Amino acid sequence: MRQVPARLVLPAVLAAALSGCGLSGPEEYALGEKAVTVDEGEEFTLSVPVDIAMGEHWSTTSPEPDASVVRGTGDEEDAEDSGEADGAGKGTHRFTFKAVGTGTTKIRLIQCPHRACAGGGTAGGPVTASPVPSGSPSPPADERATVHTYTVTVRQP
């Protein structure tokens, strides 16, 4: 009988044992992936880049997604270690959702450059683009809030 070297067996056993354990986390969709299809019961994450040094932040905005289709379970912002001072550099903001029922809904994330949005936080209410005072010139595109819409379809597993 032929023996298989242990160095080949161990990776195969580990891969088989760990598959399906959820170690990889929820499926992650990047900023450019606006069509999301998941099975009912699955979690998924919308991942967007954030320019922390410039005071940029991201939030969900209204209208809210259909709660019978998806439910938000949390969000977090991770800064890349650039070796610079805290708050410097770039990072990633992740919004995690759970697919709770079949159907299609829209999730809207608003990208807010420094001082470009109002609401949320201690102000309460949805986060929206800040109004531009009448008679004032419109700020350049990179200084305006932008809404990014994801279409989420939840199907039966």
N, C-alpha and C positions, 0 to 999 in steps of 0.2 A: 504494500500500500504506500502511496506517495504522500509525504508530509508537506503541508503548506507552511512556509515560514511565518513565525509569529508576527513579524513586522507587517505582514499583509493581512493577517486575520484581525488584529486589533482595530485598525481604522474601519474595516467593514462592519465589525460588531458594533463599534461606537456609532457609526452612521445609521445603522438599522435601529439601535436602541434610542437614539435621539430624534429620529424622524417622527414628526407628529407630536412632539412634546411642547411645541409652542415657543421654543427657545429663540426662534428668529423674530418673534413679535408679530404685531399686526402688519398686514400688507401696507406698504407706504407708497403714496402717490405724490409726485413732485409738482411744482408750480405749473408746468406746461401740460400736465395730464388732467384735462378738464372733464373727461368721461370716466366715471368710476363704476365698475360692476362687481358686486360682491354677493356672497350667499347670505341668506338670513342667518343670524346668530354670530356672524363674523365681526371682528373689529377691524378697522382700517384707519390709517393716519394720512392726513394731508400735511405735507412738509413744504415749508416755504423759507426762502433765504431772508435774513433780517440784517440790516446794517445798524448794529448796536451803537457804534461810535457816532452816527448821525442822528440818534434819537428816534429811529424808526421803530414802529411796533405794528403788530397785526392783531386783529380781533375778528370774531364772527359778527355779522351785521344782519339787519332785518331786510326782508322778512326771514324769519327763522325757518329751518327745514321742517318738513312734515314729521312730527314727533311719532307718528304711527309707523314711519319707515326707518328713520335713524334717530339716535340719541347721542348727544355729546357726552363723552366720559372724561374729558380733561384736555388740558393743553400745557405745553412746557416749552421753554426757550433754552437752547443750549448755545453757549458761546464757544467759538473755536479758540483754542489756546494759541494766541499769536505771540506770546512772550511779552506783550505790552501790558500796560496798566489795565486794571479791571474796567470794564465798560468800553474798552477800545476794540476795534475790529468788527468782525462779522460773526454770524451764527445761524442757527436754524430754529424756526418755531414750528412745533408739531401740534396739530389738532387731532385728537383721537375720537372716533365715533364708533358706535355699535349699531349694526344693521338689525333692527328689531322686528321688521315686518316687510312683506313683499310690496313692491311699488317703485315709483320714481319720485325723486324730490331734488331740490337744489340747495346747495350749501354755498353761502356767500361769505367770503373772507375779505376784509377791507385792509389794504396796505396803507399805513399812515406815516408819511414822513413827519418829521418834527413839527408839531403844532398844526398839522393838517386835518385833524379830526376832533370832534367834540362828542361828549356823552361817555357812558360807561364809567368805570371807577367810582369815585365819590359823587360824581355828577349824576350817575344813574342813567337808565334808559339805554337805547341801542347806540353803538358807536357809529357816527355818521361823519361825512365830510364837513369840515367847518365852512360856514358861509363866507363868501368874499364880500366885504363892505361895498355898497354901491358907490360907483365912481372910481373904485380902485381897479388897477389892472389885474387881470387874472395871473396867478402865479405860474411859473413855467411848469411843464408836465411833470418833471421829476420832483416837484414840491407839492403836488396835488395828491389827494387820496385817490386810490384806485380800487374798485371792487372787482374781485376775481370770483367767477361763478363756476362751481363744479356741479355737474349733473350726475346724480348717484342713482343707480338702478340696483335694487335688491331683489334677488331671485330666490326661489325655493332651492334648498341644497339637493 
